[in-house]
Amino acid sequence: MSIARSFLLTRGSIVLLVVLGLVGCRPASEPATDNQKPAADSSAQAESPAMDRLTAGGVKPAKDDTLLLSYANDPDTINPLTANDTASFAFQRQVYESLAESEMSDPDKLLPALATDWEFDEKTLTYTIHLRKGVKWHPMKLPNGKPLPKREFTSRDVKFTFDCILNPYVEAAHTRSYYEDPEAEGEADRYKIKVSVVDDYTVKIQWTKPYFMADQFTLEVPIIPRHVFSVDENGEPISFDFSSKEFADGFNNHWANNQMCGTGPMVFTDWTRDSRVVLKRFDDYWGAPFYFSQIVYRCIPNPNTVIQKGMQGELDQIGIPQKDKFFQLKDNSSVKEGKVRLVDYEYPGYRYIGYNLRRKVFQDQKFRQAMAHAVPVQKIIDEVFEGLAIRVAGPFLPGSSQADPSIKPIPYDLDRARVLLDEAGWKDTDADGVRDKVVDGQKIRAEFEILIYSDSPSFRTIGEIVKENGRKIGIEVKITPVKWALFLQKLRKWDFDAAMLGWATSWRKSDPFQIWHGSQADIKDSSNAIGYRNPEVDRLIEELRVTMDTEKQVELFHKIFRLIYEDQPYTFLFSEKRTGAIDSRIENVKFYRIRPCTDAREWYSDRPRIISE
């Protein structure tokens, strides 16, 4: 998470959060006229098509101005189909585009992007999508330095992208789950979506069954270049069968997984691990150009160093996850002098402690309920996060139509926790201070290890509170801090007992299949890392996915909410506000209730930062 540097995620509706994503793309603005707002950088000259158009913020792009940002840890990959963390998502957002994108101020409204328009036939469940002409892919070179031929974006790229996602061997289960049909009887009808090319600029995408989020998973998928990801390091085809394991093996380990080639306003130029990621403005971009000529992401794992650099003007935007430090910074000289602005804003997500239900100790529902009663969530909110958070009771955000407002969070009650453990047969039979129980003929102790993200002091504090309260009810908790890359590996391999994480969700309706459907429990790179299974929840999710009536959807969401609340596969914690700081040179910063909550495409500055990196 950015706020905690560890939320699990996909580009669709639920994502694993590591850093704050910023930039995307917008349709081109009209050329400037004398009565329009003057450019923030008056020295900008019409040296390229991009320089002659207005940005999303209504100004001319800067000739030379670098936006400095940071990220905590390098992701495993920056391939937009296989990556599943917000560090990579933040980089990709500025480079890759989809057919349409949600309007930041009105998430239910889709704006054209790579598609100019589309029609949907309700009878056949078919989208006919008309693509934008003249869109260019960014320049790309093979590992040997040989440039790939310049290519225009076409319908073949759209078809290729979906072929990759639907290949069962491609490491994209977190996205592929949205297209899978749990009722499929054979491989031929495994997926409920079919993509066909009509001509270079027309694509048809048909759903075989109604899906309540079909718009999003048809039009908001990041499109990747076929001419890059279909060839090996020598430029030869990996396989002519994009559904084969041979192709998937080449794709999962592709030479371009550490690079990016998109159609967006920024071009990838460099990724030096443990150091930086550099993007530069794409002069041949079809839409509104990015204001800044360059974005440099600096890899800074230590949050204290991030804050220090932000206060010294060495970063343009920072997150300040520790609320005590956020409040302390009000007395910082840079803040008092107006050089840096402190900001706080709502962020759609929640934190939780997830239990690996494959472990025998967590297969006891009352054990999990006891853990929920043993965590003083309100105390954590008040003391660790200075009140800048609200409790959550279950898997959907409070205040959203998906959450059942009649269900209240489980109260902190150690006595009730002890009663639940006693009822479930957890006793301290050997007087060592830790309860135990015979399960399947084997005596097991009430103990577990909880993974936390090592670079987050707030996670450490929460872990210590959980450990202390576990001790009070006879449960031994061990805290294991790990770096983010190792954290992800352990999740994918199910090599954990419990993990403190969070989901970045959506104020819009989201599909619970990704996290909560039992069919995902046996897929190692899926989002159901804890192995949750409940047949009734599965049935309700399946019904929800084909329900188009809004009122019925809300009813089903509430039923799912109640069942997961009763099961307590997570100890649900809270949804907190994001806190951070922005250099005062950055203007036109607005906040929204959908991820990533701010849109750097709208930003500009009258004080350019010129660096040579």
C-alpha positions in Angstrom: 0.0 0.0 0.0 1.1 3.5 -0.4 -0.5 4.4 2.9 0.8 1.2 4.2 2.7 0.1 1.2 0.9 -3.2 0.9 -2.6 -3.6 -0.6 -3.2 -6.5 -3.1 -4.5 -5.5 -6.5 -5.6 -5.6 -10.2 -6.2 -2.9 -12.6 -9.9 -3.7 -12.8 -11.6 -2.9 -9.5 -9.5 -4.3 -6.6 -5.7 -3.8 -6.4 -2.7 -4.5 -4.1 -1.5 -1.1 -3.2 2.2 0.0 -3.0 2.5 3.5 -4.3 0.2 6.3 -5.3 -0.6 6.1 -9.1 -0.8 9.4 -10.8 -1.0 9.8 -14.6 -3.2 8.6 -17.4 -4.3 10.1 -20.7 -7.0 12.3 -22.0 -8.5 13.2 -25.4 -6.7 16.1 -27.1 -7.6 19.6 -26.2 -8.3 22.2 -28.8 -5.4 24.5 -30.0 -4.9 27.5 -27.8 -6.4 30.8 -28.7 -5.7 34.3 -27.4 -8.5 34.3 -24.9 -7.5 30.9 -23.4 -5.5 30.5 -20.2 -1.8 31.2 -20.8 0.7 28.5 -20.5 2.3 28.0 -17.1 5.7 27.9 -19.0 5.7 30.8 -21.4 9.0 29.6 -22.9 7.4 26.5 -24.3 7.7 26.5 -28.1 5.8 24.6 -30.7 8.7 22.2 -31.4 6.5 19.1 -31.8 2.8 18.3 -32.2 2.5 17.9 -28.4 3.9 21.4 -27.7 1.2 23.0 -29.8 -1.7 21.6 -27.8 -3.1 22.2 -24.4 -2.7 19.8 -21.5 -5.6 18.4 -19.5 -5.0 21.3 -17.1 -5.6 23.8 -19.9 -2.1 25.1 -20.4 0.7 24.6 -22.9 3.2 21.8 -21.9 6.5 22.9 -20.4 9.6 22.8 -22.6 11.7 21.5 -19.7 10.3 20.6 -16.4 10.8 17.4 -14.4 8.2 15.9 -12.1 10.0 14.2 -9.2 8.1 11.3 -7.4 9.2 8.3 -5.4 8.3 4.6 -4.9 9.3 2.3 -2.1 10.3 -1.0 -3.7 10.8 -2.4 -7.2 8.0 -4.6 -8.5 8.8 -8.0 -10.0 7.5 -6.9 -13.4 6.0 -3.9 -15.1 4.1 -6.0 -17.7 0.5 -4.6 -17.3 -1.2 -7.9 -17.7 0.9 -9.9 -15.1 1.8 -7.2 -12.6 -0.3 -7.1 -9.5 0.9 -4.2 -7.3 0.5 -0.5 -7.3 4.1 0.4 -7.9 4.0 -1.1 -11.4 0.4 0.3 -11.8 1.6 3.8 -11.1 4.3 3.5 -13.8 2.0 1.8 -16.3 -0.8 4.3 -15.9 1.3 7.0 -17.6 2.3 4.7 -20.5 -0.4 2.2 -21.3 -4.0 3.1 -22.3 -7.3 1.3 -22.6 -10.2 1.6 -25.0 -12.0 3.9 -22.6 -11.4 5.4 -19.2 -13.5 6.4 -16.2 -14.0 10.1 -15.8 -12.3 11.0 -12.5 -15.1 13.3 -11.3 -17.8 10.9 -12.4 -16.6 7.3 -12.3 -19.8 5.9 -13.8 -19.1 7.8 -17.0 -16.7 6.3 -19.6 -14.6 8.6 -21.8 -13.3 7.5 -25.2 -9.5 6.8 -25.2 -8.1 4.3 -27.7 -11.7 3.8 -28.9 -13.6 6.7 -30.4 -17.0 5.2 -29.7 -18.8 1.9 -29.3 -22.2 0.3 -29.5 -23.7 -2.5 -27.3 -26.3 -4.9 -28.5 -28.3 -6.0 -25.4 -29.8 -9.0 -27.2 -26.5 -10.5 -28.4 -24.4 -9.0 -25.6 -22.0 -7.7 -28.2 -19.8 -4.6 -28.2 -18.8 -3.1 -31.5 -15.8 -0.9 -30.8 -14.5 1.7 -33.2 -10.8 2.4 -32.7 -9.0 5.7 -33.0 -6.9 5.9 -36.1 -3.3 7.2 -36.3 -2.4 6.2 -32.8 1.3 5.3 -32.6 3.0 2.8 -30.3 6.1 4.1 -28.5 9.5 3.3 -30.1 10.9 0.0 -28.9 14.2 -1.9 -29.2 15.1 -5.6 -28.9 17.7 -6.6 -26.3 20.4 -6.5 -29.0 19.6 -2.8 -29.6 17.9 -3.4 -32.9 14.8 -1.1 -33.2 11.5 -2.8 -33.8 9.6 -1.3 -36.8 7.3 1.6 -36.0 3.7 0.4 -35.7 0.3 1.9 -35.5 -2.2 0.7 -32.9 -4.9 -1.5 -34.5 -7.5 -4.1 -33.7 -4.9 -6.8 -33.8 -3.4 -5.4 -30.6 -6.8 -5.5 -28.9 -7.3 -9.1 -29.9 -3.8 -10.0 -28.9 -4.3 -8.4 -25.4 -7.4 -10.5 -24.7 -5.7 -13.6 -26.1 -2.9 -13.2 -23.6 -5.3 -12.6 -20.7 -7.3 -15.7 -21.6 -4.3 -18.0 -22.0 -4.6 -20.2 -18.8 -0.8 -20.4 -18.5 -0.2 -16.7 -18.5 0.3 -15.3 -15.0 -2.8 -13.1 -15.2 -5.2 -15.1 -13.0 -6.1 -12.0 -11.0 -7.6 -10.5 -14.2 -8.6 -13.7 -16.0 -11.0 -14.6 -13.2 -13.4 -11.9 -14.4 -13.9 -13.7 -17.7 -14.1 -17.3 -16.4 -17.4 -19.1 -16.3 -17.7 -21.2 -13.2 -20.5 -23.2 -14.9 -18.4 -24.1 -17.9 -18.6 -27.8 -18.8 -15.5 -27.8 -21.0 -12.5 -25.9 -22.2 -14.4 -24.6 -25.2 -16.8 -22.5 -23.1 -14.4 -21.8 -20.2 -14.5 -18.1 -20.9 -17.6 -16.0 -21.3 -16.0 -13.5 -23.8 -15.1 -13.8 -27.5 -13.1 -11.3 -29.3 -13.0 -10.9 -33.1 -11.4 -8.5 -35.5 -13.7 -6.9 -38.1 -11.0 -4.7 -39.7 -8.0 -2.7 -38.7 -10.1 -0.2 -36.7 -13.1 -2.3 -35.6 -13.4 -5.0 -32.9 -16.3 -7.0 -31.8 -16.3 -8.3 -28.2 -19.2 -10.6 -27.3 -20.1 -11.9 -23.8 -21.8 -15.3 -23.8 -23.5 -14.5 -20.5 -24.7 -11.2 -18.9 -22.1 -9.7 -16.6 -22.8 -6.8 -14.4 -19.4 -5.3 -15.0 -19.1 -6.0 -18.7 -18.4 -2.4 -19.6 -15.4 -2.2 -17.4 -13.8 -5.5 -18.4 -14.4 -4.8 -22.1 -13.3 -1.2 -22.3 -10.9 -0.6 -19.5 -8.3 -3.3 -20.0 -4.8 -2.0 -20.7 -3.9 -2.7 -24.3 -0.4 -4.1 -25.1 1.5 -4.1 -28.4 1.4 -7.3 -30.3 4.5 -6.5 -32.3 6.5 -6.4 -29.0 5.1 -9.1 -26.8 4.6 -11.7 -29.5 8.3 -12.0 -30.3 11.4 -13.3 -28.5 14.6 -11.4 -27.9 15.7 -11.9 -31.5 12.5 -10.6 -32.9 11.2 -14.0 -33.9 7.6 -15.2 -33.0 7.4 -17.0 -29.7 4.6 -19.1 -31.0 1.8 -18.7 -33.5 -0.7 -20.1 -31.0 -1.3 -17.4 -28.4 -3.3 -19.9 -26.3 -0.4 -22.4 -25.9 1.8 -23.0 -23.0 4.8 -22.4 -25.2 3.6 -18.9 -25.8 2.7 -18.3 -22.2 6.1 -19.4 -21.0 7.7 -16.9 -23.3 5.2 -14.2 -22.3 5.6 -14.7 -18.6 9.4 -14.4 -18.9 9.4 -11.9 -21.7 12.4 -9.6 -22.4 10.1 -6.6 -22.3 8.7 -7.3 -18.8 11.2 -4.8 -17.4 10.3 -2.2 -20.0 7.1 -0.5 -21.2 5.8 0.2 -24.7 2.4 1.9 -24.8 0.4 4.6 -26.6 0.1 7.0 -23.7 1.5 10.5 -23.1 4.8 9.3 -21.5 7.5 7.1 -23.0 9.5 4.7 -20.8 13.2 5.4 -21.0 14.9 3.7 -18.0 14.4 1.4 -15.1 17.4 1.0 -12.8 16.5 -1.3 -10.0 16.8 0.2 -6.5 17.4 3.5 -8.1 14.8 5.1 -10.5 12.3 4.8 -13.2 12.3 7.5 -15.9 9.5 8.5 -18.3 9.7 11.2 -21.0 6.9 13.0 -22.8 5.8 11.3 -26.1 5.9 14.0 -28.7 3.7 12.0 -31.1 0.9 11.4 -28.6 -2.6 11.5 -30.0 -4.2 13.2 -27.1 -3.7 16.0 -24.6 0.1 16.1 -23.9 1.5 15.7 -20.4 2.6 19.1 -19.0 5.9 17.9 -17.6 8.6 16.9 -20.0 9.9 14.2 -17.8 8.9 12.1 -14.8 11.6 10.6 -12.6 10.5 8.1 -9.9 13.2 7.7 -7.3 13.4 4.4 -5.4 13.4 5.4 -1.7 12.5 2.5 0.6 12.8 4.5 3.8 9.7 6.6 4.5 11.6 9.0 6.7 13.9 9.8 3.8 10.9 10.3 1.5 9.5 12.9 4.0 12.9 14.6 4.4 13.2 15.0 0.6 9.7 16.2 0.3 10.2 18.9 2.9 13.5 19.9 1.2 11.8 20.3 -2.2 13.5 17.3 -3.7 10.2 15.5 -4.4 7.1 17.1 -5.9 4.6 14.8 -4.2 5.0 12.4 -1.2 2.9 10.1 0.9 3.1 10.4 4.7 1.6 7.1 6.0 2.4 7.7 9.6 -0.2 10.1 11.0 1.8 11.2 13.9 4.5 12.4 11.5 1.9 14.1 9.3 0.7 16.2 12.3 4.2 17.0 13.4 5.0 18.4 10.0 2.5 21.2 10.5 5.4 22.9 12.4 7.9 22.2 9.7 9.5 25.4 8.3 8.8 24.4 4.7 5.1 24.0 5.6 4.9 27.2 7.6 6.6 29.2 4.8 4.2 27.8 2.2 6.9 25.9 0.3 5.1 22.6 0.9 1.3 21.9 1.3 0.1 19.1 3.5 -2.9 17.2 2.2 -5.3 14.5 3.4 -8.0 12.9 1.3 -10.3 9.8 1.1 -8.9 6.7 -0.5 -11.1 3.7 -1.5 -9.5 0.8 0.3 -9.3 -1.0 3.6 -6.7 -2.9 5.7 -7.1 -6.3 7.2 -5.3 -9.3 8.7 -5.8 -12.3 6.4 -5.6 -15.8 7.6 -4.3 -18.7 5.5 -7.3 -21.1 5.9 -5.2 -24.0 4.8 -3.6 -23.9 8.2 -5.5 -26.1 10.7 -5.5 -23.4 13.4 -7.5 -21.1 11.1 -10.0 -23.6 10.0 -12.0 -23.0 13.2 -14.5 -20.2 12.6 -14.7 -19.4 16.4 -10.9 -19.0 16.5 -11.1 -16.4 13.8 -14.0 -14.7 15.5 -12.0 -14.6 18.7 -9.1 -12.9 16.9 -11.5 -10.3 15.6 -12.6 -9.5 19.2 -9.0 -9.4 20.4 -7.9 -6.6 18.1 -8.6 -3.1 19.5 -9.3 -1.5 16.1 -10.6 1.8 17.4 -7.6 2.2 19.6 -5.4 1.7 16.6 -7.3 4.3 14.7 -7.1 6.8 17.5 -3.5 6.2 18.5 -1.7 5.0 15.4 -3.6 6.9 12.8 -4.6 10.0 14.8 -8.3 9.5 14.0 -7.8 9.7 10.2 -9.5 6.4 9.5 -12.9 4.7 9.9 -13.7 1.2 10.9 -14.9 -1.4 8.4 -17.1 -4.3 9.2 -16.6 -6.4 6.1 -15.3 -6.7 2.6 -17.0 -3.6 1.0 -16.4 0.0 1.9 -18.7 1.7 4.5 -21.1 4.1 2.8 -21.0 2.2 -0.5 -24.2 0.5 -1.7 -22.4 -2.9 -1.5 -21.9 -2.7 2.3 -24.8 -3.7 4.6 -25.3 -0.7 6.9 -27.0 -2.8 9.5 -23.9 -4.8 10.3 -21.5 -3.2 12.8 -17.8 -3.9 13.3 -17.0 -6.7 15.8 -16.3 -5.0 19.1 -13.0 -5.3 21.0 -13.9 -7.7 23.8 -11.2 -10.0 25.3 -13.7 -11.8 27.5 -15.8 -12.7 24.5 -12.7 -13.9 22.7 -11.8 -16.2 25.6 -15.4 -17.6 25.7 -15.3 -18.3 21.9 -12.0 -20.2 22.3 -13.3 -22.2 25.2 -16.4 -23.1 23.3 -14.3 -24.3 20.4 -12.2 -26.5 22.6 -9.0 -24.4 22.7 -7.5 -25.1 26.2 -4.1 -24.6 27.8 -3.6 -28.2 28.7 0.1 -28.0 29.5 0.0 -24.7 31.4 2.5 -23.0 29.1 0.3 -19.9 28.5 -0.7 -21.0 25.0 -3.9 -22.8 24.2 -4.0 -26.0 22.3 -6.4 -28.5 20.8 -6.5 -31.9 19.2 -7.4 -31.7 15.6 -7.6 -34.8 13.4 -5.7 -36.7 16.1 -2.9 -34.2 16.3 -2.3 -31.7 19.1 -1.8 -28.2 17.7 -0.9 -25.0 19.5 -2.8 -21.7 19.1 0.1 -20.0 17.5 0.8 -18.3 14.2 3.2 -16.1 12.3 1.9 -12.8 10.9 3.7 -11.2 7.9 4.0 -7.5 7.9 5.6 -5.1 5.4 9.0 -4.3 6.9 9.3 -0.7 5.8 6.1 0.4 7.5 6.4 1.5 11.1 2.6 1.6 11.5 2.4 -2.1 10.5 5.0 -2.9 13.1 2.9 -1.0 15.7 -0.3 -2.8 14.8 1.6 -6.1 14.8 2.8 -5.5 18.3 -0.7 -4.7 19.5 -2.1 -7.9 17.9 0.8 -9.9 19.5 0.1 -8.5 23.0 -3.6 -9.0 22.8 -3.1 -12.5 21.5 -1.0 -13.3 24.5 -3.8 -12.1 26.8 -6.2 -14.7 25.4 -3.7 -17.5 25.1 -2.6 -17.2 21.5 1.0 -16.8 20.6 1.6 -14.4 17.7 5.0 -14.0 16.0 5.7 -10.9 13.9 7.7 -11.4 10.7 8.7 -8.2 8.8 9.6 -8.8 5.2 10.4 -6.7 2.1 7.7 -6.2 -0.4 9.1 -8.5 -3.2 9.5 -11.4 -0.7 6.0 -10.6 0.7 4.5 -11.1 -2.8 6.4 -14.3 -3.3 5.1 -15.8 0.0 1.6 -14.9 -0.9 1.8 -16.5 -4.3 3.3 -19.7 -2.8 0.8 -19.7 0.2 3.9 -19.6 2.4 2.4 -17.8 5.3 0.1 -18.2 8.3 -1.4 -14.7 8.4 -0.6 -11.5 6.6 -1.4 -7.8 7.3 -2.5 -6.3 4.0 -5.1 -4.2 2.4 -7.3 -3.9 -0.7 -7.6 -0.8 -2.8 -11.2 -1.2 -3.9 -13.7 1.0 -5.7 -16.6 3.3 -4.7 -18.3 1.8 -7.7 -19.5 -1.8 -7.6 -16.7 -4.3 -7.7 -16.7 -8.0 -8.5 -16.2 -10.1 -5.3 -15.3 -13.2 -7.5 -11.6 -12.2 -7.6 -11.1 -12.4 -3.9 -13.9 -14.5 -2.4 -15.0 -17.2 -4.9 -13.8 -20.7 -3.9 -12.7 -21.5 -7.4 -9.8 -19.0 -7.0 -8.5 -20.7 -3.8 -6.4 -23.3 -5.7 -4.8 -20.8 -8.0 -1.5 -19.6 -6.6 -1.3 -16.2 -8.2 -4.9 -15.4 -7.6 -6.2 -12.8 -5.2 -7.8 -15.5 -2.9 -4.4 -16.2 -1.3 -6.0 -17.1 2.0 -7.9 -20.0 0.3 -11.4 -18.9 1.3 -14.3 -21.2 0.4 -18.0 -20.9 1.2 -20.4 -22.6 -1.2 -23.2 -20.2 -0.4 -21.0 -17.2 -1.0 -20.0 -18.8 -4.3 -23.6 -19.3 -5.3 -24.5 -15.6 -4.5 -21.4 -14.3 -6.3 -22.4 -16.3 -9.4 -25.9 -15.0 -9.3 -24.7 -11.4 -8.8 -22.4 -11.6 -11.8 -25.4 -12.2 -14.2 -27.8 -9.9 -12.5 -28.4 -6.6 -14.3 -31.1 -5.2 -12.0 -29.5 -2.6 -9.6 -31.7 -3.3 -6.6 -31.2 -7.0 -6.9 -27.5 -6.4 -7.0 -27.5 -4.5 -3.8 -29.5 -7.3 -2.1 -27.0 -9.9 -3.2 -24.1 -7.7 -2.2 -25.6 -7.4 1.3 -26.0 -11.2 1.6 -22.4 -11.8 0.6 -21.3 -9.2 3.1 -23.1 -10.8 6.0 -21.8 -14.3 5.2 -18.1 -13.2 5.0 -18.6 -11.1 8.2 -19.8 -14.2 10.0 -16.9 -16.3 8.6 -14.2 -13.7 9.5 -11.6 -15.0 7.1 -10.1 -11.6 7.6 -9.9 -9.5 10.7 -11.3 -6.4 9.1 -9.6 -3.2 10.3 -10.2 0.2 8.8 -10.3 2.5 5.8 -7.9 5.4 6.3 -7.4 8.7 4.7 -4.3 9.2 2.7 -2.0 11.9 4.0 0.9 13.5 2.2 2.5 16.6 0.9 2.8 18.5 -2.4 5.5 21.0 -3.4 3.8 24.4 -3.7 5.2 24.8 -7.2 2.6 22.2 -8.4 -0.7 23.8 -9.3 -4.2 22.6 -10.1 -4.1 19.6 -7.8 -7.6 18.1 -7.3 -8.7 15.0 -5.4 -11.2 12.4 -6.4 -12.9 9.4 -4.7 -11.6 6.9 -7.2 -8.1 5.6 -7.6 -5.5 7.0 -7.8 -7.5 10.0 -6.3 -5.5 12.6 -8.1 -4.7 13.2 -11.7 -1.2 14.5 -12.5 -2.3 15.1 -16.1 -4.1 18.2 -14.8 -1.0 19.5 -12.9 1.3 22.3 -14.1 3.8 24.7 -12.6 5.1 28.2 -13.1 8.4 27.2 -11.4 10.1 24.6 -13.6 12.4 22.0 -12.1 15.3 21.4 -14.5 17.5 18.4 -13.9 19.7 16.1 -15.9 19.2 12.5 -15.0 
